[in-house]
Amino acid sequence: MNRIRQQDSELWDAIAGEIDRQRSGLEMIASENYASEAVMIACGSVMTNKYAEGYPGKRYYGGCEFVDIVEELARERAKRLFGCEHVNVQPHSGTQANTAIYLAALQPGDTVLALDLAHGGHTTHGMKLNHSGRTYHFVSYGVRPDTHRIDFDSVAALAREHKPKLIVAGASAYPREIPHGTFAQIAEDCGAKLFVDMAHYAGLVAAGEHDDPVPVADYVSLTTHKSLHGPRGGMILCKAGYAAEIDRAVFPGVQGGPLMHIIAGKAVCCGEALKSEFKQYARQVIDNAKTLADVLANDGVGLISGGTDTHLVLADVTSLGLTGRVAEQSLERCGITVNKNMIPFDRRRPLDPSGIRLGTFALTTRSMKEEQMHTIGGWISEVLKAPDDDALAKQIRGEVRELCKQFPVPGTSCNN
Ligand SMILES: *Cc1c(COP(=O)(O)O)cnc(C)c1O
């Protein structure tokens, strides 16, 4: 990295600014995490130089003997981690993984049943502007207005009515554990295949802290940068019978050459997640989120579904007379990063919705525990109750900095 400083100070200044931002602030965006130093070194390695279209042993280029080892290591570790029959580690992102699954499972115009975006779904679950929504016919299910849990009566009714070819389970902003078996039963009853998008909670599944979709789903996708604190990227897990069609859908279906340096990073992060410490990490992620939810609820912050089973807390800040945008901005100036988010049955619009989404992956990677969640939850509710109080914001910004000094961000030292 010093080479960047010498050669390109304009760029270095931005990287240095980002290092300082990550070190001195509390990262509570539920989809973010910190990669380890080993992951970063793998991603910055010579593996970036190699073209390797195809798969290990079946490449379109020469010189692939070492990248083959890297991809086999990533595949073998992912298979052990998730207990699946086949894995494709090449998707450049979660979105690419999902696009490839749709390409393998569907024809344009086919009907798909997925969670409504405003109820916690993802853009790749049929948003009109996304490739998924433009190519396939998506029908949405939602959560119940009273419990904010998935409305399985309505999922079953919609499945009977629309006869989807594919049912999508999984979410970006759903605080509760998803019972995949219930989806599998509904899919079986209507003759649909089941695709579980565990982008957020894959690490919790790997650690045995969340219901496991692998035994019941036809296809499973995940990201490696959220719960697994690996490099930015995606993966697809499936039964052996779908292996050939999934591999063809990833390459040449939706991608060209694989990012071998990122696949090296995926091998490192799966290796890390196979260690026993990772189970403790996942347990602590959930304990931290539950503690945070309790503190906020006790302070009068409305929580969607009343709490959490996972890493994620969705707060309705209109309970405090705020909007999501104001809440996000008032926390940001205290060094607490969250994102504004739609809540189920939101009466506001996506750019200024009613909620904020918080998560504990990143803080837990920094070794924070329940004690810190009490402190941080207290700061959040203080700020949300007085968003215009400049003196309070300044005081909490200082306290956040002090706390951060005690909990180093892994991986940032190799950037200096
Ligand atoms: C994050 C996420 C994705 C996609 O991730 P990208 O890597 O940003 O493309 C897909 N599905 C769900 C449910 C997600 O939360």
The ligand as an SDF file (V2000), in Angstrom:
LIG
                    3D

 15 15  0  0  0  0  0  0  0  0999 V2000
  -26.9180   -8.6670   -0.2750 C   0  0  0  0  0  0  0  0  0  0  0  0
  -27.9580   -9.4990   -0.9220 C   0  0  0  0  0  0  0  0  0  0  0  0
  -27.8120   -9.9690   -2.2350 C   0  0  0  0  0  0  0  0  0  0  0  0
  -26.7800   -9.5650   -3.2250 C   0  0  0  0  0  0  0  0  0  0  0  0
  -25.6480   -9.0810   -2.9150 O   0  0  0  0  0  0  0  0  0  0  0  0
  -24.6270   -8.2710   -3.8340 P   0  0  0  0  0  0  0  0  0  0  0  0
  -23.3580   -8.9820   -3.5620 O   0  0  0  0  0  0  0  0  0  0  0  0
  -24.7090   -6.8870   -3.3260 O   0  0  0  0  0  0  0  0  0  0  0  0
  -25.0260   -8.3840   -5.2530 O   0  0  0  0  0  0  0  0  0  0  0  0
  -28.7620  -10.8480   -2.7160 C   0  0  0  0  0  0  0  0  0  0  0  0
  -29.8040  -11.2170   -1.9680 N   0  0  0  0  0  0  0  0  0  0  0  0
  -29.9940  -10.7640   -0.7300 C   0  0  0  0  0  0  0  0  0  0  0  0
  -31.1880  -11.2310    0.0310 C   0  0  0  0  0  0  0  0  0  0  0  0
  -29.0900   -9.8710   -0.1620 C   0  0  0  0  0  0  0  0  0  0  0  0
  -29.3070   -9.4060    1.0630 O   0  0  0  0  0  0  0  0  0  0  0  0
  1  2  1  0
  2  3  1  0
  2 14  2  0
  3  4  1  0
  3 10  2  0
  4  5  1  0
  5  6  1  0
  6  7  2  0
  6  8  1  0
  6  9  1  0
 10 11  1  0
 11 12  2  0
 12 13  1  0
 12 14  1  0
 14 15  1  0
M  END
$$$$
